[in-house]
Amino acid sequence: MADKNLTTKDILQKEFKTAMRGYNSGEVDEFLDMIIRDYESYQKDMTYLQSENERLRNRVDELTKQASLGKRTQATTNTGSGVTNFDILKRLSNLEKHVFGSKLEDKRDENGLGS
């Protein structure tokens, strides 16, 4: 960032030497007042933007940490259980055979078909 050579106080307190054919001091003072207002506005904007930049950097750091923790948790969950879709389908199939298989055997017994 560029160094600032002037402050609003420096501009306000600047005294120009008078010469015989110099500038109109009223116009110079009016122009310097305008410069001071602009300079103050730029300083406020700069302060706001610096604090906003710091806030956003902190937010990025926070979200990066959360994402990192989320990836670790997901990796642990996926590898830690050792259960695959195939294992789940196999268990479901066995459960269906157990539940529905016993109902089919009960129906056979009721109808006198037995084994």
N, CA, C and O atoms as CSV, one atom per row, in Angstrom:
chain,resi,resn,atom,element,x,y,z
A,1,MET,N,N,0.837,-1.160,0.000
A,1,MET,CA,C,0.000,0.000,0.000
A,1,MET,C,C,0.892,1.237,0.000
A,1,MET,O,O,1.937,1.258,0.651
A,2,ALA,N,N,0.476,2.257,-0.728
A,2,ALA,CA,C,1.280,3.481,-0.851
A,2,ALA,C,C,1.237,4.270,0.456
A,2,ALA,O,O,0.220,4.308,1.148
A,3,ASP,N,N,2.361,4.893,0.771
A,3,ASP,CA,C,2.418,5.741,1.961
A,3,ASP,C,C,1.653,7.030,1.706
A,3,ASP,O,O,1.640,7.554,0.592
A,4,LYS,N,N,1.015,7.529,2.758
A,4,LYS,CA,C,0.287,8.796,2.665
A,4,LYS,C,C,1.210,9.896,3.147
A,4,LYS,O,O,1.796,9.815,4.227
A,5,ASN,N,N,1.325,10.913,2.335
A,5,ASN,CA,C,2.184,12.031,2.706
A,5,ASN,C,C,1.433,13.108,3.478
A,5,ASN,O,O,2.041,13.862,4.238
A,6,LEU,N,N,0.126,13.187,3.292
A,6,LEU,CA,C,-0.661,14.245,3.918
A,6,LEU,C,C,-1.769,13.672,4.778
A,6,LEU,O,O,-2.324,12.610,4.498
A,7,THR,N,N,-2.068,14.405,5.823
A,7,THR,CA,C,-3.253,14.102,6.619
A,7,THR,C,C,-4.222,15.255,6.413
A,7,THR,O,O,-3.864,16.280,5.832
A,8,THR,N,N,-5.442,15.086,6.888
A,8,THR,CA,C,-6.402,16.184,6.748
A,8,THR,C,C,-5.923,17.412,7.520
A,8,THR,O,O,-6.168,18.546,7.109
A,9,LYS,N,N,-5.252,17.184,8.618
A,9,LYS,CA,C,-4.725,18.299,9.411
A,9,LYS,C,C,-3.647,19.054,8.626
A,9,LYS,O,O,-3.599,20.283,8.666
A,10,ASP,N,N,-2.771,18.312,7.906
A,10,ASP,CA,C,-1.731,18.952,7.090
A,10,ASP,C,C,-2.357,19.836,6.020
A,10,ASP,O,O,-1.885,20.945,5.769
A,11,ILE,N,N,-3.407,19.349,5.396
A,11,ILE,CA,C,-4.055,20.115,4.333
A,11,ILE,C,C,-4.728,21.361,4.915
A,11,ILE,O,O,-4.626,22.455,4.360
A,12,LEU,N,N,-5.419,21.171,6.047
A,12,LEU,CA,C,-6.132,22.280,6.673
A,12,LEU,C,C,-5.184,23.385,7.123
A,12,LEU,O,O,-5.512,24.565,6.997
A,13,GLN,N,N,-4.028,23.027,7.638
A,13,GLN,CA,C,-3.110,24.007,8.196
A,13,GLN,C,C,-2.079,24.528,7.197
A,13,GLN,O,O,-1.199,25.305,7.569
A,14,LYS,N,N,-2.174,24.119,5.956
A,14,LYS,CA,C,-1.198,24.560,4.943
A,14,LYS,C,C,-1.347,26.061,4.701
A,14,LYS,O,O,-2.451,26.549,4.461
A,15,GLU,N,N,-0.258,26.772,4.765
A,15,GLU,CA,C,-0.229,28.215,4.514
A,15,GLU,C,C,0.579,28.448,3.240
A,15,GLU,O,O,1.687,27.934,3.094
A,16,PHE,N,N,0.020,29.219,2.333
A,16,PHE,CA,C,0.710,29.561,1.098
A,16,PHE,C,C,1.243,30.986,1.217
A,16,PHE,O,O,0.619,31.848,1.835
A,17,LYS,N,N,2.378,31.210,0.629
A,17,LYS,CA,C,2.956,32.556,0.612
A,17,LYS,C,C,2.157,33.400,-0.376
A,17,LYS,O,O,1.698,32.918,-1.412
A,18,THR,N,N,2.009,34.653,-0.026
A,18,THR,CA,C,1.289,35.545,-0.936
A,18,THR,C,C,2.286,36.248,-1.839
A,18,THR,O,O,3.397,36.591,-1.435
A,19,ALA,N,N,1.863,36.447,-3.042
A,19,ALA,CA,C,2.691,37.162,-4.012
A,19,ALA,C,C,1.823,38.239,-4.645
A,19,ALA,O,O,0.603,38.259,-4.487
A,20,MET,N,N,2.483,39.121,-5.357
A,20,MET,CA,C,1.741,40.232,-5.936
A,20,MET,C,C,0.659,39.716,-6.890
A,20,MET,O,O,-0.479,40.181,-6.837
A,21,ARG,N,N,0.984,38.805,-7.720
A,21,ARG,CA,C,0.027,38.288,-8.693
A,21,ARG,C,C,-0.293,36.824,-8.371
A,21,ARG,O,O,-0.321,35.989,-9.276
A,22,GLY,N,N,-0.527,36.512,-7.129
A,22,GLY,CA,C,-0.780,35.134,-6.686
A,22,GLY,C,C,-2.221,34.705,-6.897
A,22,GLY,O,O,-3.020,35.403,-7.521
A,23,TYR,N,N,-2.520,33.557,-6.367
A,23,TYR,CA,C,-3.857,32.996,-6.470
A,23,TYR,C,C,-4.796,33.674,-5.488
A,23,TYR,O,O,-4.360,34.241,-4.486
A,24,ASN,N,N,-6.089,33.613,-5.781
A,24,ASN,CA,C,-7.101,34.142,-4.880
A,24,ASN,C,C,-7.160,33.215,-3.670
A,24,ASN,O,O,-7.481,32.035,-3.813
A,25,SER,N,N,-6.859,33.722,-2.503
A,25,SER,CA,C,-6.777,32.879,-1.304
A,25,SER,C,C,-8.133,32.266,-0.958
A,25,SER,O,O,-8.172,31.158,-0.423
A,26,GLY,N,N,-9.224,32.931,-1.239
A,26,GLY,CA,C,-10.551,32.370,-0.977
A,26,GLY,C,C,-10.805,31.123,-1.819
A,26,GLY,O,O,-11.345,30.133,-1.325
A,27,GLU,N,N,-10.416,31.174,-3.082
A,27,GLU,CA,C,-10.585,30.015,-3.969
A,27,GLU,C,C,-9.706,28.854,-3.525
A,27,GLU,O,O,-10.127,27.697,-3.540
A,28,VAL,N,N,-8.478,29.181,-3.131
A,28,VAL,CA,C,-7.554,28.131,-2.677
A,28,VAL,C,C,-8.109,27.462,-1.423
A,28,VAL,O,O,-8.108,26.235,-1.321
A,29,ASP,N,N,-8.587,28.270,-0.462
A,29,ASP,CA,C,-9.139,27.705,0.769
A,29,ASP,C,C,-10.374,26.838,0.480
A,29,ASP,O,O,-10.540,25.770,1.070
A,30,GLU,N,N,-11.217,27.297,-0.414
A,30,GLU,CA,C,-12.408,26.536,-0.780
A,30,GLU,C,C,-12.035,25.201,-1.417
A,30,GLU,O,O,-12.634,24.167,-1.121
A,31,PHE,N,N,-11.041,25.242,-2.291
A,31,PHE,CA,C,-10.591,24.010,-2.937
A,31,PHE,C,C,-9.957,23.054,-1.929
A,31,PHE,O,O,-10.189,21.846,-1.982
A,32,LEU,N,N,-9.162,23.595,-1.017
A,32,LEU,CA,C,-8.539,22.756,0.010
A,32,LEU,C,C,-9.594,22.142,0.930
A,32,LEU,O,O,-9.445,20.999,1.362
A,33,ASP,N,N,-10.659,22.890,1.235
A,33,ASP,CA,C,-11.750,22.327,2.037
A,33,ASP,C,C,-12.391,21.139,1.331
A,33,ASP,O,O,-12.719,20.135,1.963
A,34,MET,N,N,-12.568,21.258,0.019
A,34,MET,CA,C,-13.121,20.155,-0.766
A,34,MET,C,C,-12.186,18.944,-0.723
A,34,MET,O,O,-12.638,17.807,-0.591
A,35,ILE,N,N,-10.901,19.193,-0.834
A,35,ILE,CA,C,-9.907,18.113,-0.780
A,35,ILE,C,C,-9.943,17.434,0.591
A,35,ILE,O,O,-9.846,16.210,0.675
A,36,ILE,N,N,-10.079,18.209,1.653
A,36,ILE,CA,C,-10.141,17.639,3.005
A,36,ILE,C,C,-11.338,16.709,3.141
A,36,ILE,O,O,-11.209,15.611,3.681
A,37,ARG,N,N,-12.513,17.140,2.653
A,37,ARG,CA,C,-13.712,16.296,2.730
A,37,ARG,C,C,-13.501,14.983,1.961
A,37,ARG,O,O,-13.851,13.906,2.446
A,38,ASP,N,N,-12.932,15.087,0.775
A,38,ASP,CA,C,-12.659,13.876,-0.001
A,38,ASP,C,C,-11.655,12.979,0.715
A,38,ASP,O,O,-11.829,11.762,0.768
A,39,TYR,N,N,-10.630,13.571,1.251
A,39,TYR,CA,C,-9.588,12.817,1.928
A,39,TYR,C,C,-10.162,12.084,3.142
A,39,TYR,O,O,-9.841,10.918,3.374
A,40,GLU,N,N,-11.014,12.770,3.917
A,40,GLU,CA,C,-11.661,12.132,5.065
A,40,GLU,C,C,-12.539,10.977,4.604
A,40,GLU,O,O,-12.559,9.922,5.237
A,41,SER,N,N,-13.258,11.167,3.514
A,41,SER,CA,C,-14.105,10.114,2.969
A,41,SER,C,C,-13.265,8.913,2.548
A,41,SER,O,O,-13.633,7.771,2.823
A,42,TYR,N,N,-12.145,9.162,1.886
A,42,TYR,CA,C,-11.267,8.062,1.477
A,42,TYR,C,C,-10.695,7.330,2.685
A,42,TYR,O,O,-10.568,6.105,2.672
A,43,GLN,N,N,-10.349,8.086,3.733
A,43,GLN,CA,C,-9.820,7.446,4.932
A,43,GLN,C,C,-10.875,6.556,5.594
A,43,GLN,O,O,-10.557,5.457,6.048
A,44,LYS,N,N,-12.126,7.023,5.652
A,44,LYS,CA,C,-13.206,6.208,6.223
A,44,LYS,C,C,-13.417,4.951,5.382
A,44,LYS,O,O,-13.560,3.853,5.920
A,45,ASP,N,N,-13.435,5.119,4.060
A,45,ASP,CA,C,-13.604,3.967,3.170
A,45,ASP,C,C,-12.471,2.967,3.359
A,45,ASP,O,O,-12.698,1.758,3.410
A,46,MET,N,N,-11.263,3.477,3.460
A,46,MET,CA,C,-10.092,2.620,3.622
A,46,MET,C,C,-10.172,1.837,4.933
A,46,MET,O,O,-9.885,0.640,4.959
A,47,THR,N,N,-10.555,2.500,6.008
A,47,THR,CA,C,-10.688,1.844,7.301
A,47,THR,C,C,-11.765,0.771,7.251
A,47,THR,O,O,-11.570,-0.340,7.744
A,48,TYR,N,N,-12.904,1.110,6.650
A,48,TYR,CA,C,-13.991,0.139,6.526
A,48,TYR,C,C,-13.554,-1.068,5.700
A,48,TYR,O,O,-13.793,-2.211,6.091
A,49,LEU,N,N,-12.916,-0.814,4.561
A,49,LEU,CA,C,-12.512,-1.916,3.680
A,49,LEU,C,C,-11.449,-2.800,4.331
A,49,LEU,O,O,-11.444,-4.015,4.132
A,50,GLN,N,N,-10.552,-2.193,5.105
A,50,GLN,CA,C,-9.545,-2.996,5.805
A,50,GLN,C,C,-10.199,-3.900,6.850
A,50,GLN,O,O,-9.831,-5.067,6.979
A,51,SER,N,N,-11.165,-3.365,7.593
A,51,SER,CA,C,-11.833,-4.199,8.592
A,51,SER,C,C,-12.687,-5.273,7.915
A,51,SER,O,O,-12.755,-6.402,8.401
A,52,GLU,N,N,-13.330,-4.935,6.813
A,52,GLU,CA,C,-14.125,-5.918,6.070
A,52,GLU,C,C,-13.216,-7.018,5.503
A,52,GLU,O,O,-13.563,-8.198,5.530
A,53,ASN,N,N,-12.074,-6.620,5.001
A,53,ASN,CA,C,-11.103,-7.581,4.471
A,53,ASN,C,C,-10.647,-8.534,5.569
A,53,ASN,O,O,-10.553,-9.741,5.346
A,54,GLU,N,N,-10.370,-8.006,6.732
A,54,GLU,CA,C,-9.945,-8.838,7.867
A,54,GLU,C,C,-11.061,-9.792,8.286
A,54,GLU,O,O,-10.808,-10.965,8.563
A,55,ARG,N,N,-12.297,-9.287,8.331
A,55,ARG,CA,C,-13.440,-10.119,8.697
A,55,ARG,C,C,-13.611,-11.271,7.693
A,55,ARG,O,O,-13.853,-12.414,8.082
A,56,LEU,N,N,-13.484,-10.956,6.410
A,56,LEU,CA,C,-13.652,-11.982,5.382
A,56,LEU,C,C,-12.515,-13.009,5.421
A,56,LEU,O,O,-12.745,-14.198,5.199
A,57,ARG,N,N,-11.319,-12.564,5.697
A,57,ARG,CA,C,-10.193,-13.506,5.822
A,57,ARG,C,C,-10.423,-14.461,6.988
A,57,ARG,O,O,-10.168,-15.661,6.879
A,58,ASN,N,N,-10.904,-13.920,8.101
A,58,ASN,CA,C,-11.198,-14.770,9.261
A,58,ASN,C,C,-12.291,-15.771,8.925
A,58,ASN,O,O,-12.229,-16.926,9.345
A,59,ARG,N,N,-13.287,-15.334,8.172
A,59,ARG,CA,C,-14.384,-16.227,7.774
A,59,ARG,C,C,-13.877,-17.341,6.859
A,59,ARG,O,O,-14.291,-18.494,6.985
A,60,VAL,N,N,-12.978,-16.987,5.936
A,60,VAL,CA,C,-12.393,-17.993,5.040
A,60,VAL,C,C,-11.600,-19.012,5.856
A,60,VAL,O,O,-11.699,-20.215,5.612
A,61,ASP,N,N,-10.819,-18.538,6.818
A,61,ASP,CA,C,-10.058,-19.454,7.679
A,61,ASP,C,C,-11.002,-20.393,8.440
A,61,ASP,O,O,-10.755,-21.595,8.543
A,62,GLU,N,N,-12.079,-19.820,8.965
A,62,GLU,CA,C,-13.055,-20.617,9.722
A,62,GLU,C,C,-13.702,-21.680,8.835
A,62,GLU,O,O,-13.831,-22.834,9.243
A,63,LEU,N,N,-14.104,-21.299,7.638
A,63,LEU,CA,C,-14.746,-22.246,6.728
A,63,LEU,C,C,-13.768,-23.310,6.236
A,63,LEU,O,O,-14.146,-24.464,6.034
A,64,THR,N,N,-12.518,-22.917,6.046
A,64,THR,CA,C,-11.492,-23.875,5.630
A,64,THR,C,C,-11.287,-24.929,6.719
A,64,THR,O,O,-11.158,-26.118,6.425
A,65,LYS,N,N,-11.257,-24.487,7.970
A,65,LYS,CA,C,-11.114,-25.434,9.081
A,65,LYS,C,C,-12.308,-26.372,9.147
A,65,LYS,O,O,-12.148,-27.576,9.347
A,66,GLN,N,N,-13.515,-25.817,8.979
A,66,GLN,CA,C,-14.718,-26.652,9.010
A,66,GLN,C,C,-14.709,-27.672,7.878
A,66,GLN,O,O,-15.070,-28.830,8.083
A,67,ALA,N,N,-14.299,-27.249,6.688
A,67,ALA,CA,C,-14.242,-28.160,5.544
A,67,ALA,C,C,-13.210,-29.254,5.787
A,67,ALA,O,O,-13.434,-30.414,5.442
A,68,SER,N,N,-12.090,-28.886,6.375
A,68,SER,CA,C,-11.043,-29.858,6.675
A,68,SER,C,C,-11.541,-30.890,7.685
A,68,SER,O,O,-11.312,-32.088,7.521
A,69,LEU,N,N,-12.220,-30.422,8.725
A,69,LEU,CA,C,-12.768,-31.343,9.724
A,69,LEU,C,C,-13.846,-32.230,9.113
A,69,LEU,O,O,-13.943,-33.413,9.441
A,70,GLY,N,N,-14.650,-31.662,8.231
A,70,GLY,CA,C,-15.700,-32.431,7.565
A,70,GLY,C,C,-15.129,-33.538,6.709
A,70,GLY,O,O,-15.658,-34.650,6.701
A,71,LYS,N,N,-14.056,-33.255,5.987
A,71,LYS,CA,C,-13.418,-34.272,5.141
A,71,LYS,C,C,-12.835,-35.387,6.001
A,71,LYS,O,O,-12.939,-36.564,5.656
A,72,ARG,N,N,-12.221,-35.012,7.124
A,72,ARG,CA,C,-11.645,-36.028,8.009
A,72,ARG,C,C,-12.745,-36.914,8.584
A,72,ARG,O,O,-12.600,-38.135,8.642
A,73,THR,N,N,-13.834,-36.299,9.004
A,73,THR,CA,C,-14.948,-37.057,9.583
A,73,THR,C,C,-15.552,-37.982,8.542
A,73,THR,O,O,-15.857,-39.139,8.831
A,74,GLN,N,N,-15.724,-37.470,7.330
A,74,GLN,CA,C,-16.305,-38.290,6.260
A,74,GLN,C,C,-15.380,-39.455,5.919
A,74,GLN,O,O,-15.841,-40.578,5.718
A,75,ALA,N,N,-14.086,-39.191,5.853
A,75,ALA,CA,C,-13.133,-40.250,5.536
A,75,ALA,C,C,-13.136,-41.315,6.632
A,75,ALA,O,O,-13.076,-42.510,6.343
A,76,THR,N,N,-13.206,-40.882,7.875
A,76,THR,CA,C,-13.243,-41.823,8.994
A,76,THR,C,C,-14.518,-42.652,8.954
A,76,THR,O,O,-14.478,-43.859,9.195
A,77,THR,N,N,-15.626,-42.032,8.659
A,77,THR,CA,C,-16.909,-42.735,8.609
A,77,THR,C,C,-16.919,-43.751,7.480
A,77,THR,O,O,-17.371,-44.881,7.665
A,78,ASN,N,N,-16.431,-43.366,6.328
A,78,ASN,CA,C,-16.448,-44.270,5.177
A,78,ASN,C,C,-15.511,-45.460,5.359
A,78,ASN,O,O,-15.879,-46.587,5.027
A,79,THR,N,N,-14.339,-45.235,5.868
A,79,THR,CA,C,-13.376,-46.324,6.001
A,79,THR,C,C,-13.550,-47.080,7.301
A,79,THR,O,O,-13.204,-48.259,7.376
A,80,GLY,N,N,-14.073,-46.437,8.318
A,80,GLY,CA,C,-14.177,-47.056,9.628
A,80,GLY,C,C,-15.245,-48.124,9.699
A,80,GLY,O,O,-15.062,-49.116,10.404
A,81,SER,N,N,-16.339,-47.963,9.004
A,81,SER,CA,C,-17.429,-48.933,9.134
A,81,SER,C,C,-17.139,-50.198,8.348
A,81,SER,O,O,-17.513,-51.282,8.798
A,82,GLY,N,N,-16.495,-50.111,7.204
A,82,GLY,CA,C,-16.168,-51.284,6.399
A,82,GLY,C,C,-17.390,-51.914,5.757
A,82,GLY,O,O,-17.289,-53.013,5.212
A,83,VAL,N,N,-18.524,-51.266,5.803
A,83,VAL,CA,C,-19.752,-51.805,5.231
A,83,VAL,C,C,-19.916,-51.233,3.828
A,83,VAL,O,O,-19.839,-50.022,3.618
A,84,THR,N,N,-20.144,-52.130,2.874
A,84,THR,CA,C,-20.356,-51.685,1.505
A,84,THR,C,C,-21.811,-51.870,1.138
A,84,THR,O,O,-22.577,-52.464,1.896
A,85,ASN,N,N,-22.191,-51.370,-0.008
A,85,ASN,CA,C,-23.568,-51.547,-0.489
A,85,ASN,C,C,-23.872,-53.028,-0.672
A,85,ASN,O,O,-24.989,-53.468,-0.405
A,86,PHE,N,N,-22.898,-53.791,-1.121
A,86,PHE,CA,C,-23.089,-55.226,-1.309
A,86,PHE,C,C,-23.440,-55.902,0.016
A,86,PHE,O,O,-24.335,-56.745,0.080
A,87,ASP,N,N,-22.711,-55.514,1.081
A,87,ASP,CA,C,-22.981,-56.093,2.399
A,87,ASP,C,C,-24.396,-55.762,2.866
A,87,ASP,O,O,-25.087,-56.607,3.435
A,88,ILE,N,N,-24.811,-54.540,2.622
A,88,ILE,CA,C,-26.158,-54.123,3.029
A,88,ILE,C,C,-27.209,-54.906,2.256
A,88,ILE,O,O,-28.184,-55.379,2.838
A,89,LEU,N,N,-27.017,-55.046,0.944
A,89,LEU,CA,C,-27.975,-55.807,0.127
A,89,LEU,C,C,-28.036,-57.273,0.560
A,89,LEU,O,O,-29.110,-57.874,0.593
A,90,LYS,N,N,-26.898,-57.830,0.886
A,90,LYS,CA,C,-26.846,-59.227,1.325
A,90,LYS,C,C,-27.621,-59.397,2.634
A,90,LYS,O,O,-28.388,-60.348,2.787
A,91,ARG,N,N,-27.418,-58.479,3.569
A,91,ARG,CA,C,-28.135,-58.541,4.838
A,91,ARG,C,C,-29.638,-58.375,4.627
A,91,ARG,O,O,-30.439,-59.069,5.253
A,92,LEU,N,N,-30.010,-57.462,3.752
A,92,LEU,CA,C,-31.422,-57.245,3.454
A,92,LEU,C,C,-32.052,-58.488,2.842
A,92,LEU,O,O,-33.174,-58.858,3.189
A,93,SER,N,N,-31.336,-59.122,1.941
A,93,SER,CA,C,-31.837,-60.344,1.312
A,93,SER,C,C,-32.040,-61.443,2.367
A,93,SER,O,O,-33.066,-62.123,2.364
A,94,ASN,N,N,-31.080,-61.612,3.250
A,94,ASN,CA,C,-31.201,-62.617,4.316
A,94,ASN,C,C,-32.381,-62.311,5.234
A,94,ASN,O,O,-33.096,-63.219,5.659
A,95,LEU,N,N,-32.578,-61.041,5.535
A,95,LEU,CA,C,-33.696,-60.636,6.382
A,95,LEU,C,C,-35.024,-60.940,5.699
A,95,LEU,O,O,-35.954,-61.425,6.345
A,96,GLU,N,N,-35.125,-60.662,4.401
A,96,GLU,CA,C,-36.353,-60.959,3.652
A,96,GLU,C,C,-36.619,-62.464,3.628
A,96,GLU,O,O,-37.754,-62.905,3.804
A,97,LYS,N,N,-35.568,-63.240,3.409
A,97,LYS,CA,C,-35.747,-64.700,3.406
A,97,LYS,C,C,-36.251,-65.173,4.756
A,97,LYS,O,O,-37.131,-66.031,4.832
A,98,HIS,N,N,-35.701,-64.619,5.810
A,98,HIS,CA,C,-36.094,-65.017,7.152
A,98,HIS,C,C,-37.556,-64.651,7.422
A,98,HIS,O,O,-38.331,-65.481,7.898
A,99,VAL,N,N,-37.928,-63.399,7.114
A,99,VAL,CA,C,-39.291,-62.945,7.404
A,99,VAL,C,C,-40.297,-63.600,6.474
A,99,VAL,O,O,-41.268,-64.201,6.933
A,100,PHE,N,N,-40.075,-63.491,5.179
A,100,PHE,CA,C,-41.043,-64.009,4.220
A,100,PHE,C,C,-40.959,-65.530,4.088
A,100,PHE,O,O,-41.960,-66.187,3.802
A,101,GLY,N,N,-39.791,-66.076,4.292
A,101,GLY,CA,C,-39.629,-67.526,4.234
A,101,GLY,C,C,-40.443,-68.208,5.317
A,101,GLY,O,O,-41.064,-69.239,5.059
A,102,SER,N,N,-40.454,-67.657,6.523
A,102,SER,CA,C,-41.215,-68.263,7.614
A,102,SER,C,C,-42.710,-68.122,7.362
A,102,SER,O,O,-43.475,-69.000,7.760
A,103,LYS,N,N,-43.143,-67.064,6.726
A,103,LYS,CA,C,-44.564,-66.907,6.403
A,103,LYS,C,C,-44.981,-67.914,5.346
A,103,LYS,O,O,-46.082,-68.462,5.406
A,104,LEU,N,N,-44.112,-68.159,4.385
A,104,LEU,CA,C,-44.421,-69.152,3.347
A,104,LEU,C,C,-44.528,-70.547,3.968
A,104,LEU,O,O,-45.412,-71.323,3.602
A,105,GLU,N,N,-43.641,-70.865,4.896
A,105,GLU,CA,C,-43.692,-72.175,5.563
A,105,GLU,C,C,-44.950,-72.310,6.396
A,105,GLU,O,O,-45.535,-73.391,6.455
A,106,ASP,N,N,-45.386,-71.223,7.048
A,106,ASP,CA,C,-46.621,-71.240,7.833
A,106,ASP,C,C,-47.823,-71.511,6.935
A,106,ASP,O,O,-48.723,-72.261,7.313
A,107,LYS,N,N,-47.843,-70.914,5.762
A,107,LYS,CA,C,-48.955,-71.134,4.821
A,107,LYS,C,C,-48.971,-72.581,4.351
A,107,LYS,O,O,-50.035,-73.190,4.239
A,108,ARG,N,N,-47.810,-73.124,4.080
A,108,ARG,CA,C,-47.725,-74.521,3.642
A,108,ARG,C,C,-48.284,-75.448,4.722
A,108,ARG,O,O,-49.010,-76.399,4.432
A,109,ASP,N,N,-47.928,-75.149,5.976
A,109,ASP,CA,C,-48.406,-75.977,7.090
A,109,ASP,C,C,-49.922,-75.878,7.238
A,109,ASP,O,O,-50.588,-76.870,7.534
A,110,GLU,N,N,-50.465,-74.681,7.033
A,110,GLU,CA,C,-51.911,-74.489,7.152
A,110,GLU,C,C,-52.651,-75.253,6.052
A,110,GLU,O,O,-53.737,-75.786,6.284
A,111,ASN,N,N,-52.082,-75.303,4.898
A,111,ASN,CA,C,-52.728,-75.983,3.749
A,111,ASN,C,C,-52.452,-77.483,3.746
A,111,ASN,O,O,-52.962,-78.208,2.893
A,112,GLY,N,N,-51.668,-77.935,4.674
A,112,GLY,CA,C,-51.376,-79.347,4.767
A,112,GLY,C,C,-50.364,-79.825,3.748
A,112,GLY,O,O,-50.285,-81.018,3.453
A,113,LEU,N,N,-49.608,-78.917,3.222
A,113,LEU,CA,C,-48.625,-79.302,2.215
A,113,LEU,C,C,-47.335,-79.748,2.868
A,113,LEU,O,O,-46.630,-80.566,2.276
A,114,GLY,N,N,-46.994,-79.291,3.991
A,114,GLY,CA,C,-45.803,-79.713,4.744
A,114,GLY,C,C,-44.596,-79.989,3.876
A,114,GLY,O,O,-44.698,-79.950,2.650
A,115,SER,N,N,-43.503,-80.256,4.458
A,115,SER,CA,C,-42.283,-80.484,3.694
A,115,SER,C,C,-42.168,-81.874,3.224
A,115,SER,O,O,-41.190,-82.223,2.563
